[in-house]
Amino acid sequence: MTTARGGRTVRDLRRGNRGAVLQRLYFGGPLSRQELGPATGLSSGSVSNVVGELLTDGLLEGAGVVDSDGGRPRTLLRVAPGSAHLIGVDVGETRVRVGLFDLTLVELARTEMPLLPRGCYDVDPVVDHVRTGIEAVLARAGVGTERLLGVGVGVPGIVDRTAPGGAVVHGQTIGWEAVPLEALLRATGALPPEVPYLIDNGARTLGQAEMWFGAGRGARDAVVVLFGSGVGASLITDGSPNGAGTTATPLEWGHVTVSVGGRRCRCGALGCLEAYTGAESLLARWAERGGAGGTLADAAGSADPVDEEEALAALLAAAVADDPVARDVLDEAAEYLGAGLSDLINLFRPERILVGGWAGLLLGPHILPAVREHAARYSLRHPAARVCVDLGSLGPDAVTVGAATLPLSAFFTTGGRRPAPPATPERPGRQTSLTRRS
């Protein structure tokens, strides 16, 4: 194969050019061929060739015409929404949520399956929920797998992609020890071998979604916090102003030590931030202090455990009604959250910190002013003066949308071609273009 400068092959260059055009149109379109040249840095000939390929593949479509100064009208181009599909899966704390999207992340179908009993993270039921959810959303939308770019899965825990059989999840807080999740999902047979599963930490998928489509757009350096039963975060550095190409790095922020010898965290360690700020911890402390949540401890051991979201809403309602115990629990949580954010501010000096997750979205409007004050007080003045702490804007579906960005990101990297499955002696790996033709 012909090798270009820098050791890249002609195929590599073509793939990169295709990806550059797709990404520019996705985040900044519609644009004309003439505008794509300066926007991508490609020559007019390269733009013409790439656009011709992508139109033939059905990945681009016309988006009207605009007048040009003294010349012929120019045709605008955009990414064709129906040319491919994406699935995002959020393995959450109370349920598994599965969403099917078109290429522009318009939701086509969704389903949710509760984890029963609540908080049960047994691997087999989770895998079965993912399989059932994938089959359900495809059936509801009436689509097949021919145009499916892949399935992104957001999970709690550390994801190791170096194992021979695919991604392995280390979820200490949920009892997952080296779970070969990718191999287990593949073994269900829900999808053909050429459709990839892309698995990553849920906080990272949340961060990528907020940076691409939400409140993080325009920031070059940000931290996105996932605040639910536990807490986590993702770090974005050197991001793109329009979100294109920005990726997030997961941080096990909930397990930094904030109190030596303090409360026991569900990870087993003492004094973790999560043990003072996670929803599970807030409800336990409300019960321990004899507030209206005193029945929660009994409910947690029953056959029908308490609904954490309902219980946290009750805690918030009690605090708003000026119940002293509930108010103290939330005030203390706000201070610990602020102190935890100060570590992120001092270490990474982000422009923005965005708080998401179901508990963050529920409590944020009420405790965020106090969190900001504590974060500023515990931080160094210079980095604290440049950071904005706010709520994420994508709502409770952000992790699902973020999971769908995993195959979307791979789509850009491969220039609009579905990544090849792992090669086997029986079936060599290959790449296929996704087109409108079935």
N, C-alpha and C positions, 0 to 999 in steps of 0.2 A: 504494500500500500504506500502511496506517495506520502512523504513526510514533509511538513511545512517547517518554517523556522521555529526554533524553540522545542523541537521534538514532537510537536503536535501534528497529527495526520490531517489530511484534507477532510476526512470524515469528522474529526474533532472540530475543525474550523466551521464546517457547515452546521454541525449541531449547535455550536456556540452562537453562530449568527441567527439561526432559527430561534434559539432561546432568547436572544437579545430583542428580536422583533416581537415575539410573543409577550415577553415581560413588559416591554414598553407600551404595547397596545393594551395590555391587561390593566395596568395601573394608570396609564396616562391617555388612553384612547377615548374616542376614535381619532385617528390621524390619517393624513394622506401619505402616499408613497414619498412625496417630496419632503414632508415633515419628518418621516422616519429616518432619513439619512442623517441629518444633524442630531436627531434625538438618540440614535444608536451609535454614531460614529462610523457607520458603514458607507461604502460607496454607493452611488445610485445603481450601478450594475448589480452589486450584491443584494441591495434591497429588492430590486426587481426580481432577481432569481429566487430569493427566499420567499417573498410574498407570493410568487407564482406557485411554489411548492406547497405553501400553507393553504392557499386557496384550493388547490387540487386535493389536498388532504381533508378539506372541509373544516379546517380549524379557524379560518378567517371568513368573514362575510362583509359585504358592503353595508355602509351605514349612512348612505345619502351622499350628496355632492355639495361642494361649496364653490362659489365663484373665486377666480384668481385674478390678480391684477393684469389685465391685458392678455390673458391666455385662456386656454380651455378650462372649463370647470374641473375641479379635482374631486376624485372619488375618495370618500373617507372609508377607512377600514376599522374593523373591531374584531375581537375574539368572538367566535360563534358560541353562544351559551349552550346550545344543544349538541355541540360536537363531542362532548365527553361528559362523564359523570364522576362524582367523588362520593365516598362514604366517610363520615366521621363518627367515631365511637368514643363516648365518655364513660369510662369505668369509674363511676362516682362513688360517693360514700353511702348512698341509700338506694341507688338504682343504676342500671346501665341504660344509657341513652344512645340511640343510633339515628343518624340523619343521613338522607340521600340528597345530594346537591347537584345542580348543573355546574358547568365549568366556571360560571361567574358567581358561584356560591349562593344562588337562589335555592331555597329549600324546596324539594319536590315531595318528600315524605319523611315521616319520623315515627319512632316508636320508643316507648320507655318500659322497662321491666324492673320491678322492685327487687332488691336483694332481701330475701326472706330466709330466716328471721332477720330483722333489720341489723345492719352492720356485719352480716355474715359474708366473709370473703372467700369461702371455699372455692377453689379454682374451678372445679368441674361445672358448677352452676353458672359461674361467670362466663366461661367459655361457651356454654350452651346458650346463654342469653345473647352473646355476640352473634353466634350462628343464627339463632332465631330472628334476631333483629335485622341482620343483613338480608335474610330471605324475605322478611316481612316488608321492608321498605322497597325492595326491588319489585315485589309483587304489587304493592299499592300504587307505585308509579307506573307499572306496566312496562318496565324496561328490563333488558337483559344485561349481560356482562360484557358484551362486545365493545362497548365504549367506556367501560369502567376503568379509570386510571389506577385505582387502588383503594385500600381501606386504611385510614389513619386511626390509630387507637391511642387515646390518652389514658395513662394509668398512674396510680400513686406509687412512688418508689423510684429506684435507680434502674435505668435500662442499660444492659450490657449487650452490645451488638457484635461482640467478637466471638461468640460461641459458634461452633460449626453449624448447628441446626437453626440458627436465627436468633432473634432477640430474646434475651432472658431478663426477667424482672426480679429485682431484689426489693421487696416491699416489706421492710421490717415491721412497720407499724400495723400492717394488716396480716401478718403471719405468712407472707410469701417469701420463701427462701429459694432463690435460684429457680423460679418458675419458668420453664421453656415455653413462654406464651405463644410465640410465633409458630413454633412447631405444633402446639396443641390446636391453634386456630386453623392451621393448614390441614391438620388431620381430620377436621370436621367435614371437609369436602363441600363446604358452602360455596366455594368459588373455584374456578379452574386454576391450574398452576400458574398461568401467565399473569394473573392479577395479584399484585404484591400486597402484603400486610406491612404497614409501617408503624412501628410502636415507639412511643416516647412518653416522657413524663408529662402529666397533665398540666403542671404549672408552666412548662415550656410551651405547650400548645396554646394555653391561654395567652401567654405573652406574645406569641407570634400572631395570634388573631388580633389582639389589641393594637399591635404595631402595624399590621397590614391594613386593617379596616376600622379600627376603633380609636380610642382616645390617645393612643401612642403615636399616631401619624404625625410626622413632622419633627419628632424628637430623634436625636442621634444617640443619646444615652438614656436608658430608662430601666426601671425595675417594675415588674408587674407581680403583684402579690395575690396568691390564691388562698383565700380565707374561708375555710369550711370547718368540718369536724377537727381537722388539723390545719396547719398553715405551711405554705411553701412559697417559693418565689422563682422568677426567672429574670436573668440579666441580659439586657440588650446593650451592646457597645458598638459604636461606629455604624449606627443604623442609617438607612437611606431616608432622605426627607419625604419621599412619597410612599415609603413602606416597602418598595420593591426590593426583594433579595434579602431583607432583614431577617436574621435568625436570632433565636433566644437560647440562652444557656440555663439549664435548670440549676437551682440552688436549694440545698437542703437547709433552708433558712430556719425552719421550725425547730431544728435540733441544735441551734447554737445555745450555749449555756448562759442563762440570764440570772441564775441563782445557784451558787455552789451548795450542793447538798439539799436542794429544794425539792419541790413536788416531783413525784415520779411521773415520767412521761409514758405514753403508751408504747414508745420504742424500747422502754426498759431503763433508760438513763434517768438521772436526777437533774432537775432544774432547767429543762429545755424550755425555750420560748413557747412551744406548742402546749406545754403543760399549764401555761398561764393565759393563753389567748385563744386556743382552739375552742370551737363550740362545745365539744364534748367536755372539755375542762371547765368552761364557764358554767355549764349546767350542773356539773358535779359540785363545784364550789357553791353555787346557789343552794343546792340541797344540803351540803355540809353546814352551812350557816343558818339553817332553819328557816329559810324563806319559803315562799309559796311553792317552790320547786322541791320541797322536802319529800314528795312522793316519787321523785324521779329515780332515786336509788332503788326503791322497790320495783318500779316499773322496768328498770334496766335488767333485772334478773327474771322477769316474767316471760311467759310464752309469747306475749305480744309486747315487745319492748316499746318504749316511748318513741314517738316521732320527733327526731331532733329539731327539725325545722319548726314544727308546731311549738315545741317546748321553748326554743330560742325566741320565737315571736311572743310567747307568754312572758318570758323574762324581760324582753324589751318593753312590753306593755306595762308590766309592773314598775319598771324603772321610770317610764314616762308618767305613770300615776304617782310618782314620788315615794314608792316603797323603798325604805332605807337600805335593806339588804340587797335588793336587785340593783339599786343605784350604785352601791359600793362595788358590787361585782363588776359592773360595766366600767365604772371609773378606774378601777384597778387594771382591767383589761386594756383600756385606752392608754394607760401609762406604760404598761409592758409593751404594747404594740409600738408606741412612740419610741421607746428605748430600743426596741428591735430595729425599727426603721433607721434610727440614728447610726447603727452599725453599718447598714447599707449605704447611708449617706456619706459617712466618713471613709468607707472603704472604696466606694465606686464613684462617688460624686455625680449621680445621675441628674439629668434635667427634670425628669418626671418620675414619680412613683404612683402607680395606679393600683387600686385595691379592687379585686374582683372575688369571685366565688360566692356561693349562695349566702353564707354568713356575712361576708363583707358587704354584699349588696343590701342585705337586710339591716345590718347594724350601722353601716357606714354613714348614712345621712344623719344619724344621731350622735355618733361618737367621733366622727372625723375631725371636727374642730379641736377637740381635746387631744386627739392623736397628733395633729399638726403641732400643737403647742409643746407637747412632751418631746416630739422628735426634734424640734428646734432647740429646746433646752438641753437635750443630751448630746447634740451634735456640735461639731466645730462650726464657728460662725460663717466662715467663707463658703463651704459647700452647702450649708443649710440655707444660705441666702439665695442660692440659685435653683433650688429644687421646688417643684410644685407637687403637692400630694393631693390626689383626687381619686374619684371612683372611675373604674373602667366603664365603658359605654356600651358594651355588647350584650350585657345582661346575662341571665343564667345559662344561655346556650353557648357561651363563649368557648368553653373547652371543646364542645362538639364541633363548632366551626373551626377552631384551631386544629383539631385532629384532622379535619378535611384538608387543611393547608399542607399537611405532610405529603400526600400524593401530588398536590398542586405544585409544591416546590420541586419535587422530582420531575414533574412534567416540564417545568422551565429548564431544569438542568439537562434533561435529555432532548431538548429541542422539540417537544411535542410528541415524543415517542414514549410508549409505555416501557418502563424498565424491564429488562429481561429477567425471567426467573432464574434461580440458581441452576447452573448446568449440571446434568446428570449423564451417565454413560448412555442411557436410553433416549434422552431428549436433550440435545445441545441447546444451550441458552441462545436467545436471539432477541432482537428488538423489532417491534411492529409499529407502523404508523397507525394512529387512530383516525379514521375517516368517517364520513357520513354513510359510506356504503357498508351495509351489514355483511 
